[in-house]
């Protein structure tokens, strides 16, 4: 009888502990869950800093987020956009390829990866790997404009002009397409057509420092010093980091 009582008590205690353990499992967060929430919160801070133009702070927060969760896909994508602004094209390429391996939608990678290839003067690689497909007209036009920039790097004016023209056919208000076509016209020495395109670019993108800069370059080439100075001042005001302006 005594042995049966001991067994019964032991069984009851075991059931009690099992129930309590189940309750704790439901209420107490696992270390992985806590780390994931911390990583997500830190990533949000990184994204906020990036959108405000504070690239260095964004970089620090993103690296901290990845320390908590090395597989946080949005953080790898954000690093891929942050590194180019810090002058590290090779690191950006690595992060974007990591994001691709983690299952990022292909189009989330296409445009930033194309920019990284251009930054590293990998025009041939861009042309072979970046396919001009997009979910929207603007996105498709931007990919085509990147291809045009790659052809420009290689000195292939005909192919560059074709890519920029296709970009404008996809989206007639594509600023990268307009600016790319402008550069082709300038290299061809067609300043009159370039001047018309420059006025269109500034009208469509009045806050684009690059558009004002190219407009100023064309005005200077036409001997219009006063207009050129006004345009270049506009470029410097809108994009202070644009050293040529």
N, C-alpha and C positions, 0 to 999 in steps of 0.2 A: 504494500500500500504506500509506504514511504517512498519507494522508488518510483511508483506511478505518479505520486504527487510532484516529485522533483522533475520528472519528465514533462509533466503537464505545465509546470511553472516555466521550465526552460522553453517549451514550445510557445507559450504565451509571450514570453520576453522576446523570442525570435520574431514572432509576428509583429510585436510592437515596434521592434527595431526596424523591421522591413518597411512598415508603414511610415515610420518617421523618416527613414532614408529616402523614401519616395517623395515625401513632402519637401524635404530639403532640396532634392534634385529639381523640383518644380519651382522653388522660390529663389534658390541661391544661384546667381549667374556663374557659368563656367569661366575659367580663365580665358579661354578662346573667345567666348562671347564678349567679355569685358574688353579684351584687346581689340576686337572688331569694332565695338562702339567707339572706343577711344580713337582708333584709326580713322573711322568715318568722320568724327567730329574734327579731328586735326586736318583731314583733307578739306572739309568745308571751310576752315580758316585759310587754308592754302589757296583755295579757289577764289575766295573773297579778296585776298591780297593780290592775286594775279589779275583779277578783273579791275582792280583799282590801280594797276600798273606798278605795284610794289613787287618786282620780280624776285628780289633777294629774299624777302620775307616769305613769299610763296614757295621758293625753293626749300627753305629751312623747314617749313611746316610739312611740305610734301615728303621730304626725307624722313621726318619724324613719323609721319603716318605709315610709311613703308617699313619702318623699324617695328611698328606694332603689328602690321599685316603686310608681309612681303608680296602677297598675291592680290593686293588691292588694285584692280584694273584701272579705275579712273585716275589713281595717283601716278601710275606709269604713263598714262596718256598726258597728264598735266606736266610731268617732267619732260616729256618729249616736246612740249610747247615752250617750256621754261628755259631749257638748256640753250636753244639757239639765241635767245636774248642775252645770255651770259657768254656767248661766243664759243659754245661747245657743241658743234654739229655732230661730232662722232658719238658723244654720249647721248644726244637726242635720238640719233638713229638707233642706238642700242635699246633705249627705252621704248621706242615705238614698235620695234620688232618684238620686244618682250610682250607688249600689249597685244600685238597680233597673235602671238603664241598663246596668250591667256584667253583668246576668244573674242577680242574686240571686233565690232562690225568693221568690215574692210574700209568703208568710206570714212570712218572716223580717223583712219590712219593715212589715207591717200594724200590729202592736202598738206598736213604737217610734214609727212615724210618727203613729199616732193620739195617743199621749202628747204628741208634739211639737206637733200641732195644738191640743191642749187648752192646752198651755203658752203658745201664742201667741194664745189666744182665737179660734182659727179653727174654731169649732164647726160652722158651715155647711159648710166644706170637708171636715171629718171625716165628716159625715153623708153627703155626696155621693160620697166616694171610698173609704171604708172599708167593705168588704163582710164581713158576719159569717160567715165560713167559717173552719174550723179543722181541723187534723189530729187534735186530741184534744178531748175535752169541755172540759178546762180552758182550752185556747187559744180555742176558740169562745166560751166564756163570757166570757173577758176582752175579746174584741173587742166583744161585745154590751154589756158594762159600759162600755166606752169610748164607745159610741154613747149610752148612758144619760147619761154625764157631759156629753156634748155637748148633749143636750137640756136637761140641768139648767142649763148655761151660758146657754141661750137662754130659760130660764124655762118650758120646756114640760114641766110636771110629769107630765101624762098619758103622753106619749111616753117620758119618762125612766123612769117606773114600769114601762111595758110592756117596755122594753129590759132593765131590771134583772131583771124577772120571767122573761123569756126566758133570761137568763144563768143564773139559778138553776135553770130547767128543764133547761138543758144540763148544768149541774154544780151540784148542790145544796150543795156545799161551796165554791163560788166566793166567795172573800173580797171581790173587787171588786164582785161582784153583791150580796152582803150589805150591804157598806158603802154602796153606792149606794142600795139600797132604804131603808136607815136614814136617809140624808139626805133622801130624798123624804118619808118619814113625819114627819121633823122639820119640814120646810117646810109640811107639811099640818097640823101641830099635833097629830098623833096620837102623843103621848108614850108612852102605854101600850103600843101595838103596837111602837113604836120601842125601848122598854126590853126587850121580849121578843126582838126581833131583835138587839139589842146583846149580850144574854147569849149568844145563839147564835154571834155573830161572835167573841166572846172565847173561847168554848169551842172553836171550830174553828181559830182563829188566835191562840193565847195570846201569841205574840211580836209581834203587830201593834200598833205604837204608835197607829195610826189607829183601830183597833177600840176600844182602851182609852180613847182621847180622846173618841170619840163616846159611849161608855158613860158617861163622866164628864159630858159635856154634858147628856145626858138626865137623869142623876141630879140635876144642878144645877137643871134645869128643873122637876123634881119636888119641889124643896125639900129634897133629901137631901144636905146639905152635906158630911157626914162621908164618905159613900160617894163623892161626887163628887171630893173631895180625894184619896181613895185611888186612884180610877181615873185621875185626871189625873197623879198622881205615877207611876203605872204606865206611862202613855203617855210621860212625859218620860224615864223610865229606859230604855224600849225604843227610843225614837226622839228622841234629844237635839236634833235639828234641828227638831223640831215646835214652833215658837215659840208657837202658840196654847195648847198645853198648859202 
